[in-house]
Amino acid sequence: GLDFLAAMVKVVEKAPKSALSEEFETVIREIKIGAPRAEALRNLSWRTDVLPIASFCATLIAADSVGASI
């Protein structure tokens, strides 16, 4: 029942420290300082350059653009 940002914060809090959790922290920071969610996710995809993460980001961006529940 959490919104997207709150869910990402919860994942970062509960997950062990790793490169991925640090990248999620960066996404959270970007969104909190005013970057659109889609831009923050595109940046994540660009920084990691990993196909499964790029697919995950593209799916979230597409769902967000049509107003689908994530």
Phi, psi and omega in degrees: 000012180270154172285173187302311184294317179297323178294319178294322178298318180296319178298314181296320179295320187272333185282148173294152178301131179201174178298322181291317179295326176293322177294320177297322176299320179295318177300314180300313179300316180299317180293318181295331179271004172115359178289140174299148181304317181299319179294317179298321179289321176298320177297318177301313180300317181293316182295319185278323182052046178238126187304312180299324178289321177298318178295317178301312180297317180298321179295316179295320179296316180295317179296319180294322184291334179258002177080017179288148177289139182262000000 
